[in-house]
Amino acid sequence: MGAFEGEHVVVIGAGVAGSAAALVLLAEGATVRVSDSGRAAPGASDLRAEGIEVLEGGHDPDHLAGATMVVASPGVPPHAEILMWANDRKLPVLGEMELGARLARVPYLAVTGTNGKTTTTGMLAACLRSAGLDAVACGNIGRPFPTAARERHDALVVEVSSFQLATQTSFHPRVSVLLNLAPDHLDWHGSFDAYVAAKSRIFALQGAADIHVGNLDDEASAVISRSAAGEVRWFTIREPAEDGVGVRDGRLVAGWSGADLGALALDTPAMRADAAAAATAAHAFAVGDRAIAEAIGTFAPEPHRGETIATVDGVHFVDKIGGTLVFPFFALYITRKFNVGMTEAGILLGLLALAGIFGSVIGGAGGPAAGSPRGFEPRGCGEGGPPRGKPRPRRPPAPGR
């Protein structure tokens, strides 16, 4: 019998996460309906082919008729009207992480933070595989956590966003990592305090037998990490702590053994921090020094995650998706400096971008702009387009297949 046998579940959103949740719920015995706010949702035809009802063109209270449970996609904010309707009907509302946690049968490690999640998650999974474990990266990195939770693996490494953490009550990683904190997604959370509270839920269910990994170099997140109930270990890009990883003379060093864990192929302060975090978490999961060093030394980041795409006159241009966070911070600065609203600040920055000024300031993150160094021809950026699309989820197999 499936874990959701007899349930009538309404999934909110037919995107990657919502479609995956719908298919997992169907495989676990539930009757599933999907409600989407738009039209021509990308996964709608695949879901209908599996016999799942998909209602598009906007949410309606009638979409919840007969439901015993609601599963919300990560991008659906808690104040969304359809969730208010669900609350009025006293329907339990689950998120992707909650769904995956209820299905997981193997230990999992979890990574969150404002920046560096995808790279650290990938490095950590590589460390576990280097030690001979069948480990996969999942969650916000692209492979939905509920899908991976139903597969046979030795361990899972879950990238978790603040959206996903805000709606879970059962998520209990063996090792958790908080990389850093900076204002982000405030339109979704409503305030920085709410955003921080969501991030701190990564270790909410951890106890004395679990380990949390924090960042000694980022005081905003370190304050949160110190409140974890279990053992806390620390990473840094300076001298390592006793049970963590640091950097000495440009090389990663294990504080617990003094072992040289090697240098990075892509050596930047951000990449050093991500590697130190991944190595500290891997050691917390009983991965040995040699396996960690092999994985870190050969790791290549995903596209748009810190690859040097050109060097002109000694200036390095880095393809880093996190650079998009520069725009809102510039906008916030302009509102305070010139006493204008965010709309006016956005218009001004848009004009600067068109003029090529803003594009030059942030190092060509959106592709070449007027004023860029002569000869600068980035590769892999398209026209400043987004990272490579995530694969469309397929119907998961039965457990053990």
Number of C-alpha atoms within 10 A of each C-alpha: 7 14 13 19 14 13 18 21 25 27 28 29 29 27 19 20 27 26 27 26 32 28 23 27 26 24 20 21 16 20 21 24 23 28 23 22 15 13 12 11 18 13 19 21 13 16 22 13 9 12 13 18 16 21 21 18 12 12 19 16 12 9 19 24 11 11 19 18 19 24 24 25 25 24 14 17 17 17 11 10 14 22 22 13 15 19 13 9 13 11 16 14 19 18 26 26 29 23 22 23 21 16 21 21 16 15 16 23 25 27 30 26 22 19 20 22 24 25 23 27 31 24 29 33 24 27 29 27 19 20 19 12 16 15 21 21 26 24 26 23 19 17 21 24 29 27 25 23 24 22 18 16 16 16 23 29 29 30 27 25 21 24 24 25 23 23 23 21 17 14 23 24 24 22 26 27 32 25 27 24 21 15 14 18 14 12 10 16 20 13 14 16 12 15 23 20 16 20 27 21 20 29 26 18 16 21 15 9 10 20 24 28 28 29 26 23 16 14 13 14 22 19 13 17 25 15 12 24 17 18 16 20 23 25 32 24 25 18 17 22 17 15 17 28 34 28 25 15 9 16 16 30 28 28 20 15 12 13 14 17 25 17 20 19 13 17 13 12 12 15 20 22 25 27 35 29 31 29 33 29 31 24 21 23 17 10 20 16 21 15 21 27 22 16 22 24 18 14 17 17 17 13 14 20 19 23 17 15 17 16 15 13 7 7 10 13 19 20 25 17 17 14 18 12 14 11 15 16 13 14 21 15 14 19 17 12 9 9 11 13 13 16 11 14 21 18 12 14 20 15 13 14 17 13 14 17 17 22 21 20 13 15 19 25 24 23 20 21 19 15 14 18 16 10 10 16 16 21 11 16 20 11 10 14 11 11 15 11 7 10 9 16 20 14 18 20 13 12 12 8 8
